[in-house]
Amino acid sequence: MHRIFCLAGKSAAGKDTIYRHLLDESGLPLKEIIPYTTRPIRTKEQDGVDYHFTDEDGYRRLRAEGRIIEERAYDTVHGIWRYFTADDGQIDLGKESCLMVGTPESCVSLRNYFGRDKVLPIYIRVDDGELLARALKRERKQQEPKYAEMCRRYLADLKDFSEEKLSLAGIGEENTFDNEDLGQCILRIRNYIADRMEE
């Protein structure tokens, strides 16, 4: 059965690194799903590679066409930033399994859209102190660091990844992976996905 594997984790948990490794080096036949965002592009990001970068008009157009599968909006210190997945032909579960990055809430929306058995969430967990250290290191590399936004993301994640929201998304110990050692975390997630692709 082809499925959507949805990686979820707080900001700076390493989900983008794990995502890229699973797509490029794991040997698993997973299709990359590129989400959309209205936030500004960061240093070293590429349109159509990291995200489809759009604006509020582009978001509204897709919404009016009924093509938004799941979405999240964050009231940042720089205005509303939207992240969403669109029904734009990228996902075809009749042909292949997919890998994407999301939140517990987006996992619920994906399950509502495609069916509970078609979407498997994978939660990447990191100690909060380590998360803050990683986020600060990443932000310092930006041409214009946005420290206030980094702090807002951390506080928002405390709500977005509450025990209640994790439970609603179907996240428990069996699909939670601690990212203390990146290599070991990737290996455990890779094996978890491989096992479920054979079901």
SERO-4910 file (N, C-alpha, C, O; in steps of 0.05 Angstrom, whole numbers):
BEGIN
 pado doro    nc1    nc2    nc3   cac1   cac2   cac3    cc1    cc2    cc3    oc1    oc2    oc3
  Met    A     17    -24      0      0      0      0     17     25      0     36     27     16
  His    A     12     44    -18     26     69    -18     15     88      3     -9     89      7
  Arg    A     33    102     16     25    119     38     41    145     38     60    148     23
  Ile    A     31    164     54     45    189     59     58    187     86     44    182    106
  Phe    A     84    189     87     99    190    112    105    219    119    118    233    104
  Cys    A     94    228    141     95    256    149    114    260    172    108    252    195
  Leu    A    137    272    167    157    278    189    148    303    203    143    324    191
  Ala    A    146    301    230    138    324    246    158    328    268    168    309    280
  Gly    A    165    353    274    183    359    296    184    389    300    178    404    282
  Lys    A    191    397    324    193    425    330    215    438    313    232    424    302
  Ser    A    214    464    311    235    479    297    262    472    307    267    473    332
  Ala    A    281    465    289    309    458    296    312    430    306    333    423    317
  Ala    A    291    413    303    293    385    312    309    368    293    316    345    299
  Gly    A    315    379    269    331    364    249    314    351    228    324    334    212
  Lys    A    288    357    227    271    343    208    278    348    179    275    330    162
  Asp    A    288    372    172    295    378    144    320    361    136    321    351    113
  Thr    A    339    359    154    363    342    148    355    313    145    364    300    127
  Ile    A    338    303    163    329    275    162    312    271    136    315    251    123
  Tyr    A    295    290    130    279    288    106    296    286     81    292    268     64
  Arg    A    316    303     79    334    302     55    349    276     54    353    265     32
  His    A    359    266     76    374    241     76    356    218     68    364    201     52
  Leu    A    331    217     78    313    195     71    307    195     41    304    174     29
  Leu    A    305    219     29    299    221      1    323    214    -17    320    200    -37
  Asp    A    346    223     -8    370    222    -26    388    198    -21    402    189    -39
  Glu    A    388    187      4    408    167     10    398    141     23    413    123     28
  Ser    A    372    139     28    362    116     42    357     92     24    355     69     34
  Gly    A    354     97     -2    347     76    -20    318     69    -21    309     50    -35
  Leu    A    302     84     -5    273     79     -5    259     94    -28    267    116    -34
  Pro    A    240     81    -41    226     94    -64    205    113    -53    181    107    -53
  Leu    A    213    137    -45    195    157    -34    195    182    -52    216    192    -60
  Lys    A    171    192    -58    168    216    -74    169    240    -55    156    241    -34
  Glu    A    184    260    -63    186    285    -48    161    302    -53    153    306    -76
  Ile    A    150    312    -31    128    331    -33    138    358    -24    148    362     -2
  Ile    A    136    377    -42    146    404    -36    122    422    -28    104    427    -44
  Pro    A    122    431     -3    100    448      6    102    477     -4    122    484    -16
  Tyr    A     82    492      3     81    520     -4     85    537     21     77    528     43
  Thr    A     96    561     18     96    580     40     95    608     30    103    614      7
  Thr    A     85    626     47     84    655     40    106    669     55    109    694     52
  Arg    A    122    655     71    144    669     86    167    676     67    169    664     45
  Pro    A    183    695     74    206    702     57    226    679     54    229    663     73
  Ile    A    239    677     32    259    657     27    283    662     45    291    685     48
  Arg    A    295    641     56    319    643     73    344    640     56    343    630     33
  Thr    A    366    648     68    392    644     55    396    615     47    391    597     63
  Lys    A    404    610     23    410    583     12    385    567      4    388    545     -7
  Glu    A    361    577      9    337    563      0    332    569    -29    341    589    -40
  Gln    A    319    550    -43    312    553    -71    282    549    -75    271    530    -65
  Asp    A    271    566    -91    242    563    -98    238    538   -114    253    532   -133
  Gly    A    218    522   -106    213    497   -120    229    474   -111    226    451   -119
  Val    A    248    479    -93    265    458    -81    259    455    -51    251    434    -42
  Asp    A    262    477    -36    255    476     -8    225    480     -3    213    466     13
  Tyr    A    214    499    -17    186    506    -16    178    517    -44    195    525    -59
  His    A    152    517    -49    142    535    -70    135    561    -55    116    563    -40
  Phe    A    151    581    -61    147    607    -47    126    623    -63    128    626    -87
  Thr    A    106    632    -49     84    646    -61     77    670    -43     90    675    -23
  Asp    A     57    685    -51     48    707    -35     19    703    -26      7    682    -33
  Glu    A      8    722    -13    -20    720     -3    -40    716    -26    -59    701    -23
  Asp    A    -35    729    -49    -53    726    -72    -52    698    -83    -72    686    -90
  Gly    A    -28    686    -84    -25    659    -94    -39    639    -75    -52    620    -85
  Tyr    A    -36    644    -49    -50    627    -30    -81    629    -33    -95    609    -34
  Arg    A    -91    653    -36   -120    658    -39   -131    645    -64   -153    634    -64
  Arg    A   -115    646    -85   -123    634   -111   -126    603   -108   -146    592   -117
  Leu    A   -107    590    -96   -108    561    -91   -131    554    -73   -145    534    -76
  Arg    A   -136    571    -53   -158    566    -34   -185    568    -48   -202    552    -43
  Ala    A   -188    588    -65   -213    592    -79   -218    569    -98   -241    562   -104
  Glu    A   -197    557   -108   -200    534   -126   -204    507   -111   -208    486   -124
  Gly    A   -204    508    -84   -209    484    -68   -186    465    -69   -190    441    -67
  Arg    A   -161    475    -73   -138    458    -77   -119    456    -53    -98    445    -55
  Ile    A   -127    468    -30   -110    466     -7   -118    442     10   -141    440     19
  Ile    A    -99    424     15   -104    400     30   -101    405     60   -118    396     75
  Glu    A    -80    418     67    -76    425     96    -61    451     96    -46    458     78
  Glu    A    -65    466    118    -51    492    121    -47    500    150    -62    491    167
  Arg    A    -27    516    154    -21    528    180    -14    557    176     -1    564    156
  Ala    A    -23    574    193    -17    603    192     -4    611    218    -15    605    240
  Tyr    A     18    626    217     32    635    240     32    665    240     41    678    221
  Asp    A     23    677    262     24    706    265     51    714    276     55    715    300
  Thr    A     70    719    258     97    724    266    102    754    271     84    770    266
  Val    A    125    760    281    132    788    285    135    803    258    137    828    258
  His    A    135    788    236    137    800    209    111    798    194    111    803    170
  Gly    A     90    790    207     64    787    194     56    758    192     70    741    203
  Ile    A     34    752    179     24    725    176     41    709    156     44    718    133
  Trp    A     51    686    165     65    668    147     49    643    145     41    631    165
  Arg    A     43    634    121     27    610    116     45    588    105     63    592     89
  Tyr    A     39    563    114     51    539    103     28    521     95      9    518    111
  Phe    A     29    509     71      7    492     63     15    472     42     36    475     29
  Thr    A     -1    451     40      2    431     19    -21    434      0    -44    436      8
  Ala    A    -15    435    -26    -36    439    -46    -40    413    -62    -21    398    -67
  Asp    A    -64    409    -71    -70    387    -89    -63    397   -117    -79    407   -133
  Asp    A    -37    394   -124    -26    404   -149    -14    382   -166      2    387   -185
  Gly    A    -21    357   -160    -12    335   -176     13    321   -165     22    301   -175
  Gln    A     25    332   -143     49    319   -132     43    292   -119     59    274   -119
  Ile    A     19    289   -107     12    265    -92     -6    247   -108    -28    255   -116
  Asp    A      4    223   -114    -12    203   -128     -7    176   -114     11    161   -122
  Leu    A    -23    170    -94    -19    145    -78    -26    120    -94    -21     98    -84
  Gly    A    -37    123   -117    -41    100   -134    -15     90   -147    -13     68   -156
  Lys    A      5    108   -147     31    102   -160     54     99   -141     72     82   -145
  Glu    A     55    115   -119     79    116   -103     73    127    -75     54    141    -70
  Ser    A     92    120    -56     91    131    -29    105    157    -29    123    162    -46
  Cys    A     98    174    -11    108    202     -9    120    208     18    113    195     38
  Leu    A    138    227     19    150    236     43    146    266     44    152    281     25
  Met    A    138    276     68    135    305     71    140    313    100    141    296    117
  Val    A    142    339    104    147    350    131    121    365    139    109    379    123
  Gly    A    113    361    164     89    375    173     89    378    204    109    378    217
  Thr    A     65    383    214     60    385    243     39    365    251     27    353    233
  Pro    A     35    361    277     13    343    285    -14    351    272    -29    335    264
  Glu    A    -19    377    271    -44    387    260    -46    381    230    -67    374    220
  Ser    A    -24    385    216    -25    379    187    -28    349    182    -40    341    162
  Cys    A    -17    332    200    -21    303    197    -50    296    200    -60    279    185
  Val    A    -64    309    218    -93    305    221   -108    313    195   -125    298    186
  Ser    A   -101    336    184   -114    345    160   -108    326    136   -126    321    120
  Leu    A    -84    317    134    -77    298    113    -93    272    116   -102    261     96
  Arg    A    -96    263    141   -112    238    146   -141    243    139   -154    225    128
  Asn    A   -151    266    145   -179    272    138   -183    273    107   -204    265     97
  Tyr    A   -163    281     93   -164    285     64   -160    258     49   -175    251     31
  Phe    A   -140    243     58   -132    218     43   -142    193     57   -143    172     44
  Gly    A   -148    194     83   -156    170     97   -135    163    119   -111    166    114
  Arg    A   -145    154    142   -127    149    165   -105    129    158    -82    133    167
  Asp    A   -111    108    143    -92     87    138    -71     96    117    -51     82    113
  Lys    A    -76    118    104    -58    127     82    -36    146     92    -17    152     77
  Val    A    -39    157    116    -20    177    127     -8    167    153    -22    162    172
  Leu    A     19    164    154     33    155    178     51    177    188     71    184    175
  Pro    A     45    189    211     62    209    222     87    197    235     86    175    246
  Ile    A    109    212    234    134    204    247    144    229    262    149    250    250
  Tyr    A    146    227    289    153    249    306    183    248    313    193    228    323
  Ile    A    197    270    308    225    273    315    227    290    340    219    313    340
  Arg    A    237    278    361    238    291    388    266    299    396    285    283    392
  Val    A    269    324    406    295    334    416    289    349    442    269    363    444
  Asp    A    308    347    461    306    362    486    304    392    480    317    403    462
  Asp    A    287    406    495    281    435    489    306    452    491    309    470    475
  Gly    A    324    447    510    349    462    512    366    459    487    377    479    477
  Glu    A    368    435    477    383    430    453    370    443    429    383    453    411
  Leu    A    343    443    428    328    456    406    336    486    405    341    496    383
  Leu    A    335    499    428    341    528    428    370    533    419    375    552    405
  Ala    A    389    516    428    417    520    420    420    517    390    434    532    377
  Arg    A    406    496    378    407    492    349    394    515    334    405    524    314
  Ala    A    371    524    344    357    546    330    374    572    330    375    586    310
  Leu    A    387    577    352    404    601    354    427    599    335    434    618    321
  Lys    A    440    576    334    462    572    315    454    576    286    468    588    270
  Arg    A    430    565    279    420    567    252    413    597    245    419    606    224
  Glu    A    401    610    264    393    638    259    417    656    255    416    675    240
  Arg    A    438    651    270    462    668    268    475    666    240    490    684    232
  Lys    A    468    645    225    479    641    198    464    657    177    473    660    154
  Gln    A    440    668    184    424    683    165    436    711    160    449    722    178
  Gln    A    432    721    136    442    748    130    430    769    149    443    788    158
  Glu    A    404    765    155    390    783    174    376    765    194    353    758    191
  Pro    A    390    758    216    379    741    236    353    753    248    351    777    253
  Lys    A    333    735    252    307    743    263    304    729    290    289    709    292
  Tyr    A    317    740    310    317    727    336    289    727    350    282    708    363
  Ala    A    275    749    346    248    750    358    230    728    346    214    716    360
  Glu    A    233    724    320    217    703    306    226    676    315    209    658    318
  Met    A    251    672    320    261    646    331    248    640    358    240    618    362
  Cys    A    247    660    375    234    656    401    204    651    398    193    634    413
  Arg    A    191    665    380    162    661    376    157    632    366    138    619    375
  Arg    A    175    622    348    171    595    338    174    575    361    159    555    362
  Tyr    A    193    579    378    197    561    401    172    560    419    162    538    426
  Leu    A    161    583    425    137    584    442    113    572    428     97    559    441
  Ala    A    110    578    402     88    566    387     90    536    386     69    522    387
  Asp    A    114    525    384    118    496    383    109    483    408     99    460    408
  Leu    A    112    496    431    102    484    456     73    478    455     64    458    466
  Lys    A     57    495    441     28    490    438     23    470    415      7    452    418
  Asp    A     37    474    392     32    458    369     39    429    373     28    411    360
  Phe    A     58    423    391     67    396    396     60    388    425     75    373    437
  Ser    A     37    397    434     28    388    461     21    358    460     16    347    439
  Glu    A     20    346    483     13    318    485    -14    312    472    -18    292    459
  Glu    A    -33    330    476    -59    327    465    -58    327    434    -71    310    421
  Lys    A    -44    346    423    -42    347    393    -27    324    382    -33    314    360
  Leu    A     -6    315    396      9    291    387    -10    267    386    -10    251    367
  Ser    A    -26    264    407    -44    241    409    -65    242    387    -71    221    375
  Leu    A    -77    265    382    -97    268    361    -86    261    333   -100    251    316
  Ala    A    -60    266    329    -47    260    304    -39    231    301    -29    222    280
  Gly    A    -43    215    323    -35    187    322     -6    183    328      6    163    318
  Ile    A      6    201    343     34    199    350     37    188    378     26    199    397
  Gly    A     52    166    380     58    153    406     87    145    406    102    153    389
  Glu    A     94    128    426    122    120    428    131    104    404    155    105    397
  Glu    A    113     88    391    122     71    369    130     87    344    145     77    327
  Asn    A    121    112    341    129    128    318    142    154    327    140    174    313
  Thr    A    155    154    351    170    177    360    199    169    361    206    147    371
  Phe    A    216    186    350    245    180    348    261    203    359    259    225    350
  Asp    A    278    197    380    295    217    392    319    223    374    332    204    365
  Asn    A    323    248    369    346    256    352    369    267    369    376    290    368
  Glu    A    380    248    385    404    255    400    429    249    383    448    264    383
  Asp    A    428    227    368    449    219    350    436    218    322    420    200    317
  Leu    A    443    237    305    430    239    279    431    214    262    410    205    252
  Gly    A    454    201    261    457    177    245    438    155    254    426    141    238
  Gln    A    438    151    280    420    130    292    391    136    288    375    118    283
  Cys    A    384    161    291    356    170    287    347    165    258    326    154    254
  Ile    A    364    172    239    358    167    211    354    138    206    335    130    192
  Leu    A    372    121    216    370     92    212    344     81    223    332     64    210
  Arg    A    337     89    247    312     78    259    288     87    243    269     71    239
  Ile    A    287    112    234    264    121    218    264    107    191    242     99    182
  Arg    A    287    104    179    288     90    153    277     61    156    261     52    138
  Asn    A    284     47    177    275     20    181    245     19    187    230      1    178
  Tyr    A    235     39    202    207     41    208    191     44    182    171     31    177
  Ile    A    200     63    164    186     67    139    187     43    121    167     35    110
  Ala    A    211     31    119    214      7    102    195    -16    111    183    -29     94
  Asp    A    192    -20    137    174    -41    147    145    -35    139    131    -53    132
  Arg    A    137    -10    140    110     -3    134    104     -2    104     81     -4     95
  Met    A    125      1     88    121      0     59    117    -28     49    107    -33     27
  Glu    A    124    -48     66    121    -76     59     94    -87     68     87   -109     60
  Glu    A     79    -72     84     53    -82     94     32    -84     72      9    -91     77
***
